[in-house]
Amino acid sequence: MRLGKQTWEFKQPVYIQSTGTAVGPLEGEGPLGTSFDKIFDNLYCDQENWELAERALMEEAVRLCLEKVNRKPSDVDIMLAGDLLNQIVTSNYAARQLGIPFLGMFSACATVMQSVAVAAMFINGHYVENALVAVSSHHSTAERQFRYPTEFGGQKPETATYTVTGSGAVLLSNQPNAVRVTHATLGQVVDMGVANPLDMGSAMAPAAAKTMLTHFKETQREPSYYDLIVTGDLSRVGSSILRKLVEDEGIKLRNNYEDCGVMIYHQEQPVFAGGSGAGCPAVVTFGYLMKEMERGIIKRLLVVATGALLSPLMMQQKETIPCIAHAVSFELEERG
């Protein structure tokens, strides 16, 4: 059922059956390291190059996700996956191996919640019984594609973010389980004229604020409804801007707001303003946050994944950065 213009309430139950996460060494050394299923001890993830390493991350996350519930790829009705590389090649090649009906997804770093929302719509509409979502990013593949050759060694400002090396996968289905997907609010593209690709937090914060405010309005919920609200990868720069933007609209985010890009690394790690990348909200949500929900520490969670829809070509043409944010709410089922 649609609420307002941008929010869907899933009346037919959609549940999380299992999750899988695989990350690189820096993420494993961070404060959430113990919540990830697989930690590789090198950026190559035992592969010949970084692009193959990112593919290995996604394949490992999917394998772990399915193994936890004794499922095979042939048991999955549809797969929705995305990444940051041109033509989402990580997802395409992973899907080639799995042989599951496939939809490639892209909303930059907001891809994970876009994919969960679309998968939930398929299940809610009785088009499929289950759906697999997988999203990845890799620090070195992103650096090679979006910025400079890694050998160049260009200096970065403190507003820059560090792309998370990691992949998160989740299996959704209509079979009852502990955590339910209840709502999704799809974002609109917002461009406030920021043109600096080394300040993604400032670019994405207005899109996050717009989606978050829309979610509260259309669900008629206050921020206090949720035990925790997280944004995808606004970092320390963008998250402070977000607080100010929503406060200007009469909504105050209190101690129940965090940012995945801030949560995933220790402040003293060499990550500038924090983490970013499509894998950032994926591994934090399907690793740490889902474990907190299963333990009953978090009962109501809103994830607002954020994405900067830029490309190197458009930056060379002096274009500004369009951004988007998609929100999904997760709730722990009440047990009688």
C-alpha positions as CSV (number, residue, x, y, z in Angstrom):
1,M,0.0,0.0,0.0
2,R,1.4,3.4,-0.9
3,L,1.4,6.1,1.7
4,G,1.6,9.6,0.1
5,K,3.7,9.8,-3.0
6,Q,7.0,8.1,-2.1
7,T,6.4,5.6,0.7
8,W,5.2,2.0,0.5
9,E,3.9,0.0,3.5
10,F,4.3,-3.8,3.0
11,K,1.1,-5.3,4.2
12,Q,2.0,-8.7,3.0
13,P,4.9,-9.7,5.3
14,V,8.5,-9.5,4.1
15,Y,11.1,-11.0,6.4
16,I,14.9,-11.2,6.5
17,Q,15.9,-14.9,6.4
18,S,19.6,-14.5,6.5
19,T,22.5,-12.2,5.8
20,G,26.2,-12.5,4.8
21,T,29.0,-10.0,5.0
22,A,32.6,-10.0,3.7
23,V,35.0,-7.1,4.3
24,G,38.6,-6.0,3.8
25,P,41.4,-5.7,6.5
26,L,40.7,-2.1,7.5
27,E,37.0,-2.7,8.1
28,G,37.9,-5.8,10.1
29,E,40.1,-3.6,12.3
30,G,37.3,-1.2,13.0
31,P,34.9,-1.1,15.9
32,L,32.4,-3.4,14.1
33,G,34.9,-6.0,13.0
34,T,33.5,-8.8,15.1
35,S,30.1,-8.5,13.5
36,F,31.3,-9.4,10.0
37,D,31.2,-12.9,8.8
38,K,34.4,-12.9,6.7
39,I,37.4,-10.6,7.0
40,F,40.1,-10.8,4.2
41,D,43.6,-9.9,5.4
42,N,44.6,-8.1,2.2
43,L,42.9,-5.8,-0.3
44,Y,43.5,-8.4,-3.1
45,C,41.2,-10.9,-1.3
46,D,43.5,-13.6,-2.6
47,Q,42.8,-12.6,-6.2
48,E,45.0,-11.3,-9.0
49,N,43.6,-7.7,-9.2
50,W,41.3,-5.4,-7.3
51,E,38.3,-5.9,-9.6
52,L,38.5,-9.7,-9.1
53,A,38.8,-9.0,-5.4
54,E,35.6,-7.1,-5.3
55,R,33.8,-9.9,-7.1
56,A,35.2,-12.3,-4.6
57,L,33.7,-10.2,-1.8
58,M,30.3,-10.3,-3.3
59,E,30.4,-14.0,-4.1
60,E,31.6,-14.7,-0.5
61,A,28.8,-12.6,1.0
62,V,26.2,-14.4,-1.1
63,R,27.7,-17.8,-0.3
64,L,27.6,-17.2,3.4
65,C,24.1,-15.7,3.3
66,L,22.7,-18.8,1.6
67,E,24.7,-21.3,3.6
68,K,23.2,-20.0,6.9
69,V,19.8,-21.2,5.8
70,N,20.9,-24.2,3.8
71,R,19.8,-22.7,0.5
72,K,21.3,-23.1,-2.9
73,P,21.3,-20.5,-5.7
74,S,18.6,-22.6,-7.5
75,D,16.3,-22.0,-4.5
76,V,16.3,-18.3,-5.1
77,D,13.6,-16.7,-7.2
78,I,15.3,-13.5,-8.1
79,M,18.6,-11.6,-7.4
80,L,19.0,-7.9,-7.2
81,A,22.5,-6.6,-7.0
82,G,24.6,-3.5,-7.7
83,D,28.0,-1.9,-7.2
84,L,30.0,1.2,-8.1
85,L,32.0,0.0,-11.1
86,N,31.0,0.9,-14.7
87,Q,28.2,-1.2,-16.0
88,I,28.0,-2.8,-12.5
89,V,30.4,-5.4,-13.6
90,T,30.9,-6.9,-10.1
91,S,27.2,-7.8,-9.9
92,N,26.9,-8.9,-13.5
93,Y,29.8,-11.4,-13.2
94,A,28.7,-12.6,-9.8
95,A,25.2,-13.2,-11.3
96,R,26.8,-15.1,-14.2
97,Q,28.2,-17.6,-11.7
98,L,25.0,-18.0,-9.7
99,G,22.5,-18.5,-12.5
100,I,19.7,-16.7,-10.7
101,P,17.2,-14.5,-12.6
102,F,18.9,-11.1,-12.2
103,L,18.1,-7.4,-12.1
104,G,21.1,-5.1,-12.0
105,M,20.6,-2.1,-9.6
106,F,22.3,1.2,-9.3
107,S,21.8,4.2,-7.0
108,A,25.5,4.7,-6.2
109,C,25.9,4.2,-2.4
110,A,22.1,4.1,-2.0
111,T,21.9,0.9,-4.1
112,V,21.5,-1.4,-1.1
113,M,18.2,0.1,0.2
114,Q,16.9,0.7,-3.4
115,S,17.5,-3.1,-3.9
116,V,15.8,-4.1,-0.6
117,A,12.8,-1.9,-1.4
118,V,12.3,-3.3,-4.9
119,A,12.8,-6.9,-3.6
120,A,10.3,-6.3,-0.9
121,M,7.8,-5.0,-3.5
122,F,8.2,-8.2,-5.5
123,I,7.5,-10.3,-2.4
124,N,4.7,-8.1,-1.1
125,G,3.0,-8.3,-4.6
126,H,3.3,-12.2,-4.6
127,Y,5.5,-12.1,-7.7
128,V,8.2,-14.1,-5.9
129,E,8.5,-16.0,-2.6
130,N,12.1,-14.9,-2.0
131,A,14.7,-12.5,-3.3
132,L,18.5,-12.2,-2.8
133,V,20.1,-8.7,-2.5
134,A,23.8,-8.2,-2.8
135,V,25.9,-4.9,-2.9
136,S,29.6,-4.3,-2.9
137,S,32.4,-1.7,-3.1
138,H,36.2,-1.8,-2.9
139,H,38.5,1.0,-1.9
140,S,41.0,0.4,-4.7
141,T,38.6,-0.2,-7.6
142,A,36.7,3.0,-6.7
143,E,40.0,5.0,-6.5
144,R,41.0,3.7,-9.9
145,Q,37.7,4.5,-11.5
146,F,36.5,7.7,-9.8
147,R,39.6,9.6,-8.9
148,Y,43.2,9.2,-9.9
149,P,45.4,6.3,-10.8
150,T,46.3,4.8,-7.4
151,E,50.0,5.2,-8.1
152,F,49.5,9.0,-8.5
153,G,49.3,9.5,-4.7
154,G,47.3,12.7,-4.8
155,Q,46.6,14.5,-1.5
156,K,43.1,14.7,-0.2
157,P,41.3,17.1,2.0
158,E,39.7,16.1,5.3
159,T,36.3,16.3,3.7
160,A,37.1,13.3,1.6
161,T,35.7,9.8,2.5
162,Y,37.3,6.4,2.3
163,T,35.5,3.8,0.2
164,V,34.6,0.7,2.2
165,T,36.0,-2.6,1.0
166,G,33.1,-5.0,1.6
167,S,30.0,-6.7,0.4
168,G,26.7,-7.4,2.1
169,A,24.0,-9.8,1.1
170,V,20.5,-10.5,2.4
171,L,17.9,-13.1,1.6
172,L,14.3,-11.8,1.9
173,S,11.2,-14.0,1.8
174,N,7.5,-14.3,2.8
175,Q,8.4,-16.9,5.5
176,P,8.0,-15.6,9.1
177,N,11.2,-14.7,10.9
178,A,12.6,-12.3,13.5
179,V,13.1,-9.1,11.5
180,R,10.5,-7.7,9.1
181,V,10.8,-5.1,6.3
182,T,7.8,-2.8,6.9
183,H,8.2,0.4,4.8
184,A,10.3,1.8,2.1
185,T,10.5,5.5,1.1
186,L,12.0,6.0,-2.4
187,G,14.0,9.2,-2.8
188,Q,14.0,12.0,-5.4
189,V,17.2,13.2,-7.1
190,V,18.5,16.4,-5.3
191,D,21.3,18.6,-6.6
192,M,22.2,21.6,-4.5
193,G,25.1,22.6,-6.8
194,V,28.0,20.9,-5.0
195,A,30.7,20.1,-7.5
196,N,33.5,18.8,-5.3
197,P,33.9,15.0,-5.6
198,L,36.1,15.1,-2.5
199,D,33.2,16.3,-0.4
200,M,30.5,13.8,-0.9
201,G,29.0,14.4,2.6
202,S,28.0,17.9,1.7
203,A,26.5,16.8,-1.6
204,M,24.4,14.0,-0.2
205,A,23.1,15.5,3.0
206,P,20.2,17.4,1.3
207,A,19.0,14.3,-0.4
208,A,19.1,12.4,2.9
209,A,17.2,15.1,4.6
210,K,14.5,15.2,1.9
211,T,13.9,11.4,2.0
212,M,14.0,11.3,5.8
213,L,11.5,14.2,6.2
214,T,9.3,12.6,3.6
215,H,9.4,9.3,5.4
216,F,8.4,10.9,8.7
217,K,5.5,12.8,7.0
218,E,4.1,10.0,5.0
219,T,4.3,7.4,7.8
220,Q,3.2,10.0,10.4
221,R,6.1,8.9,12.6
222,E,8.4,10.9,14.7
223,P,12.2,10.1,14.8
224,S,11.6,8.8,18.3
225,Y,9.6,5.9,16.9
226,Y,12.9,4.3,15.9
227,D,15.5,3.0,18.3
228,L,18.1,3.9,15.7
229,I,18.2,5.9,12.5
230,V,21.3,5.5,10.3
231,T,22.3,7.2,7.1
232,G,24.5,5.5,4.6
233,D,27.7,7.3,4.2
234,L,27.4,11.0,5.0
235,S,30.5,10.9,7.1
236,R,31.3,13.3,9.9
237,V,30.9,16.2,7.5
238,G,27.5,15.3,5.9
239,S,25.9,14.0,9.1
240,S,26.3,17.3,10.9
241,I,24.8,19.1,7.9
242,L,21.9,16.6,7.9
243,R,21.1,17.4,11.5
244,K,20.9,21.1,10.7
245,L,18.8,20.6,7.6
246,V,16.1,18.5,9.4
247,E,16.2,20.8,12.5
248,D,15.4,23.7,10.2
249,E,12.2,21.8,9.3
250,G,11.3,21.3,13.0
251,I,12.7,17.8,13.4
252,K,15.4,17.2,15.9
253,L,17.6,14.1,15.6
254,R,18.7,13.1,19.1
255,N,21.0,10.3,20.3
256,N,19.2,7.7,18.1
257,Y,20.9,8.9,14.9
258,E,24.2,7.6,13.6
259,D,26.0,7.4,10.2
260,C,27.3,4.1,8.9
261,G,30.4,5.8,7.5
262,V,31.3,7.0,11.0
263,M,30.4,3.8,12.7
264,I,32.5,1.4,10.6
265,Y,35.9,3.0,11.4
266,H,37.8,4.2,14.4
267,Q,38.4,7.9,14.2
268,E,42.1,7.4,14.3
269,Q,42.1,5.1,11.3
270,P,43.3,6.8,8.0
271,V,39.8,7.3,6.6
272,F,39.6,11.2,6.5
273,A,35.9,12.1,7.2
274,G,34.7,8.5,7.4
275,G,33.6,5.6,5.3
276,S,31.6,5.7,2.0
277,G,30.8,3.3,-0.9
278,A,27.9,1.1,-1.7
279,G,29.3,-1.6,0.6
280,C,29.3,0.8,3.6
281,P,25.6,0.8,4.6
282,A,25.3,-2.8,3.3
283,V,27.9,-4.4,5.6
284,V,26.9,-2.2,8.6
285,T,23.2,-3.0,8.2
286,F,23.5,-6.7,7.4
287,G,26.4,-7.2,9.8
288,Y,26.3,-5.2,13.0
289,L,22.8,-3.8,12.9
290,M,21.0,-7.0,12.1
291,K,22.8,-8.8,14.9
292,E,21.7,-6.0,17.3
293,M,18.1,-6.5,16.1
294,E,18.3,-10.3,16.6
295,R,19.6,-9.7,20.1
296,G,16.6,-7.4,20.8
297,I,18.8,-4.4,21.5
298,I,17.3,-2.6,18.4
299,K,13.7,-3.2,17.7
300,R,12.9,-0.5,15.2
301,L,15.5,0.6,12.7
302,L,15.4,3.1,9.8
303,V,18.2,2.9,7.2
304,V,18.5,5.9,4.9
305,A,21.1,4.9,2.3
306,T,22.7,7.8,0.5
307,G,24.2,8.0,-3.0
308,A,26.1,10.5,-5.2
309,L,25.1,9.9,-8.8
310,L,28.2,11.2,-10.4
311,S,30.7,9.9,-13.0
312,P,34.3,10.8,-13.8
313,L,33.1,12.0,-17.2
314,M,30.5,14.4,-15.8
315,M,33.1,15.8,-13.3
316,Q,35.5,16.5,-16.2
317,Q,32.6,18.4,-17.8
318,K,32.3,20.6,-14.7
319,E,28.8,19.2,-13.8
320,T,27.5,19.4,-10.3
321,I,26.6,16.2,-8.3
322,P,23.0,14.9,-8.3
323,C,22.3,12.8,-5.2
324,I,19.6,10.5,-3.9
325,A,18.6,8.6,-0.7
326,H,16.3,5.6,-0.2
327,A,15.0,4.7,3.2
328,V,13.8,1.3,4.5
329,S,12.4,0.5,7.9
330,F,13.1,-2.8,9.7
331,E,11.2,-4.0,12.8
332,L,11.6,-6.8,15.2
333,E,8.5,-9.0,15.3
334,E,6.7,-9.1,18.5
335,R,6.7,-12.5,20.1
336,G,3.7,-13.6,22.1
